[in-house]
Each structure stands twice: as C-alpha cells, then as structure tokens.
Amino acid sequence: MTIIRPVRPGDLPELLALIADHASYERAAPPPPGLGERLTPALFADPPKLRCLVADDAGTLAGYATWTRDFATWTGRPYTHLDCLYLAATHRGQGLGTRLLDAVRAATGADDLQWQTPAWNTDAQRFYERQGAHPAPKIRYTLPH
C-alpha cells in the first residue's frame, strides 16, 4: 500500500534520484551538484521554505510533490505554487498523482494552486484538466544571473 506523507531527512537520497528522473523526463538539464545540501535547509527548516510530500510504496519513494507559498499582485491574496508533481514511470496510472495533488490541496487550505507543465506533456495536461484545473497559457522565461 502506498502512503502519502511528508518527506523525511532519510528520504533525501531517493528524493534526489526522483528529481533527477523528473528533470530527465522534462528534457531539462540534470540537477546541479550539491542539490541535496541546498534542499536540506529548505525542506527541513522550521518553518520550511519548500514543502514536500512523498508517495511511499512500502519504503520506496514512488513520487513527490513540492510547493511554496507566494502572493499574487492581481488578486491581492496568497496562493500556492506547485513546483513539482512527479511519479516514477512504474507508478503512473494508479491514482497516485490524484492522491498527491489532493494531499497538497489539503495541506495548503483554500489557497489557489498554480503550476506549469511543458507544452509537449499532453498526458500531464489531460491529468490536470481531469482534476478540474484550467490552463492559463503563458510563456515562461528564465533570466540567468
């Protein structure tokens, strides 16, 4: 039985492997060296800057969801930014994505939830629309420093 629970410090090696899989799946650069050292204080500070739930399948991480709180100028209200929702390929199609998304929604309360997915990822788009989400087409920019 797979449970959804908060990430623990001992999960970090498996979480980092899932993050690397996620980056590869999204055709992105691999995670940079030292990612674990940067994520540890973000995930495990009190309060954490980055929140994370994992799908734990009998002691093996099957997926994760991470989010942060932000504030929207246009609405004048806080919202939750879903940074990542990812399931290992072997665990897709079992309802875990819905369970993770529902758990994030429960953990964040009544805030709006916003996120992005690659334009080519039509499977994710169908999944999110089945959850009642509506796309807001935009182009994402990144300005390196």
Secondary structure as the mmCIF struct_conf table of DSSP 4:
data_model
#
loop_
_struct_conf.conf_type_id
_struct_conf.id
_struct_conf.beg_label_comp_id
_struct_conf.beg_label_asym_id
_struct_conf.beg_label_seq_id
_struct_conf.end_label_comp_id
_struct_conf.end_label_asym_id
_struct_conf.end_label_seq_id
STRN STRN1 THR A 2 PRO A 6
HELX_RH_3T_P HELX_RH_3T_P1 PRO A 9 ASP A 11
HELX_RH_AL_P HELX_RH_AL_P1 LEU A 12 TYR A 25
TURN_TY1_P TURN_TY1_P1 GLU A 26 ARG A 27
HELX_LH_PP_P HELX_LH_PP_P1 ALA A 29 PRO A 32
TURN_TY1_P TURN_TY1_P2 PRO A 33 GLY A 34
HELX_RH_AL_P HELX_RH_AL_P2 LEU A 35 PHE A 44
BEND BEND1 ALA A 45 PRO A 47
BEND BEND2 LYS A 49 LEU A 50
STRN STRN2 ARG A 51 ASP A 57
TURN_TY1_P TURN_TY1_P3 ALA A 58 GLY A 59
STRN STRN3 THR A 60 ALA A 72
TURN_TY1_P TURN_TY1_P4 THR A 73 GLY A 76
STRN STRN4 ARG A 77 LEU A 87
HELX_RH_3T_P HELX_RH_3T_P2 ALA A 89 HIS A 91
TURN_TY1_P TURN_TY1_P5 ARG A 92 GLY A 93
BEND BEND3 GLN A 94 GLY A 95
HELX_RH_AL_P HELX_RH_AL_P3 LEU A 96 THR A 108
TURN_TY1_P TURN_TY1_P6 GLY A 109 ALA A 110
STRN STRN5 ASP A 112 GLN A 114
TURN_TY1_P TURN_TY1_P7 ALA A 119 TRP A 120
HELX_RH_AL_P HELX_RH_AL_P4 THR A 122 ARG A 130
TURN_TY1_P TURN_TY1_P8 GLN A 131 GLY A 132
#
